[in-house]
Amino acid sequence: MGVWRWRRNPLRRPTDLFEAWVAFAALVCVLLVAPAVGTVAGLEVDGTLQRAAREQRQERYLVPAVVVQPAAEPAAGTGSGADPSAQRQSPQRTQIVASWTAPDGSSHQGTVPAAEEPPQAGDRFRIWTDTQGRLVGRPLDETSASGHAAVVGLAAALGAAALVETVRRLVVRRVMHRRYIRLDRAWAAAGPDWGRAGAGS
């Protein structure tokens, strides 16, 4: 859009040429700048997430745990006061009391989600802990980190392209507004003499 305004013809106005250059600059930004912004953003996020994943893999350990007993069920109507019907619609995993030994040799016991249903006392499973035996989440893997970075890069590229298009539309709108103002002034100046004999029209 707007490139056709480069053609030489007697009706071409200076603003037409300006719109053509604005359209060309916007096209270059969408095709070159936006992908570059997305690539840089994706690489930065990927580097940060990969470092976080490496740190988590160094600080988190998969240790064996043993089921001691099922955890006590909370009394009906107590707790956070959530709607009972909503709780029935989103069942949670069974909680159990388990014991485990931390990488530093300390023994621990606490409530964790059951690895299997129904849990039986003496069942063995594995959980993620830190060096001191505190429960932690599964460490981020490299594939997930790269996926998150790719999504961020794509979002950054689309955001940059949308920003360029928004600026282009605002500039063109401003140019058209000024063009209409000049046209109204010219018509106001020529209007009184329009069609009059000897007025040169």
Secondary structure, 3 states (H helix, E strand, C coil): CCHHHHCCCCCCCHHHHHHHHHHHHHHHHHHHHHHHHHHHHHHHHHHHHHHHHHHHHHHCEEEEEEEEEECCCCCCCCCCCCCHHHHHHCCCCCEEEEEEECCCCCEEEEEEECCCCCCCCCCEEEEEECCCCCECCCCCCHHHHHHHHHHHHHHHHHHHHHHHHHHHHHHHHHHHHHHHHHHHHHHHHHHHHCCCCCCCC
